[in-house]
Amino acid sequence: MQETHAPNTHSQFLSAAALRDAGAELETGEMLAAMDNAWADIRSGKVFGSKAVLSLPEEDFWRDGAVAHRKEEFADERLGWKLSCLYSVNERYGGVKIIGANAFNRQLGLPRSTSTIVLLEKKTLRVLTVMDGTGISARRTGTYATMVLDAFCRRDKPLSVLLFGTGPTARAVVECLSFRYADRIGKFSIQGRSIDRASQFIDAIDFPNSLSLQPAEKKSLAESDFIITATNARAPIFDRDELARDAVSLHLGGDEVPESYLRRVLRTGLVVCDDLRTVSHRNSQSIALHFSRRGLSLAEVGPLLGLQDLTTTGATAARHEGPICVTCVGLPMLDLYAAQATYEKYRRLTASDRR
């Protein structure tokens, strides 16, 4: 029988520094294992969750005279100004992640988004701990790349990978792919806002990395087998005809995929979501917006068109002729399992301090 911890009367806040000092940050393999457990429980119905998002209008932000003069700097980037709440419960724990996000934060030397995770004991739903979830959140998002590569990318040759983005999520993508599938990847290109940004991103990597990383070239998109987008772009970041006909794309951002590409994939390929209903309800990513702009619901139309849902069908090897487009909105159940693994590791490592 698994141990149940009594809820703390005075819950401890675990900052990123406290977790790091205790050695409780999850190693890459531990994070991937936690996500494997999460997906197994999601598909077996042992964990449930949902997500609520309050998106704030950008015009309200730019009305402030203190920041109005900076508006032109964000002509090509969405602020993504929103307050989100992700909540879920499994067999032992409950979890709530609160996210505050605004791309302008980077101008203040702050992360674009900051996450706080509240971990609760399931039976009483009383708080066990509160922890800084910013790094945890980015790293759990990066694990999507390993699932999609294994399920949908070809195995008959080394893969050419192109990653759009140079932020924390992009870093986590490199970390996870390097750990689990470096042997399947040949060329790995990074597309930033500039070549300098991509080079700085590569030079700053401080974890074990077995991938051959390089700034993207003009031909990188057309030659790539697996394209990953992790940006906050305001407009599509590639054209339909720039991708190889059978390329796999994974979208972790917002509305950054051209409708012409989505129409081609819907007609000739395979479209996949991590959770159709969540992606549809969020209605901020390209595939959901493709339907809502036409007065349709992705959740209602998707099953009729054969769109796959990773929460129900799983990510079994499913190489498909033609293009494959995978959209992941980020499931709250994944945050719960990452927080649970972190908390339990912290308790093991600090057990002597509590005696």
Stockholm file with secondary structure:
# STOCKHOLM 1.0

chainA/1-355         MQETHAPNTHSQFLSAAALRDAGAELETGEMLAAMDNAWADIRSGKVFGSKAVLSLPEEDFWRDGAVAHRKEEFADERLGWKLSCLYSVNERYGGVKIIGANAFNRQLGLPRSTSTIVLLEKKTLRVLTVMDGTGISARRTGTYATMVLDAFCRRDKPLSVLLFGTGPTARAVVECLSFRYADRIGKFSIQGRSIDRASQFIDAIDFPNSLSLQPAEKKSLAESDFIITATNARAPIFDRDELARDAVSLHLGGDEVPESYLRRVLRTGLVVCDDLRTVSHRNSQSIALHFSRRGLSLAEVGPLLGLQDLTTTGATAARHEGPICVTCVGLPMLDLYAAQATYEKYRRLTASDRR
#=GR chainA/1-355 SS CCCCCCCCSSCEEECHHHHHHTTCSCCHHHHHHHHHHHHHHHHHTCCEEEEEEEECCHHHHHTSTTTGGGGGGGTTBCCCCEEEEEEEECSSEEEEEEEEECGGGGGGTSCSEEEEEEEEETTTCCEEEEEECHHHHHHHHHTHHHHHHHHHSCSSSCEEEEEECCSHHHHHHHHHHHHHHGGGEEEEEEECSSHHHHHHHHHTCCSCCCSEEEECCTTHHHHCSEEEECCCBSSCSSCGGGSCTTCEEEECSSSCSCHHHHHHHHHHSEEEESCHHHHHHHCCSHHHHHHHTTTCCHHHHTGGGTCEEHHHHCCCCCCCSSCEEEECCCCHHHHHHHHHHHHHHHHHHTGGGGC
#=GC SS_cons         CCCCCCCCSSCEEECHHHHHHTTCSCCHHHHHHHHHHHHHHHHHTCCEEEEEEEECCHHHHHTSTTTGGGGGGGTTBCCCCEEEEEEEECSSEEEEEEEEECGGGGGGTSCSEEEEEEEEETTTCCEEEEEECHHHHHHHHHTHHHHHHHHHSCSSSCEEEEEECCSHHHHHHHHHHHHHHGGGEEEEEEECSSHHHHHHHHHTCCSCCCSEEEECCTTHHHHCSEEEECCCBSSCSSCGGGSCTTCEEEECSSSCSCHHHHHHHHHHSEEEESCHHHHHHHCCSHHHHHHHTTTCCHHHHTGGGTCEEHHHHCCCCCCCSSCEEEECCCCHHHHHHHHHHHHHHHHHHTGGGGC
//
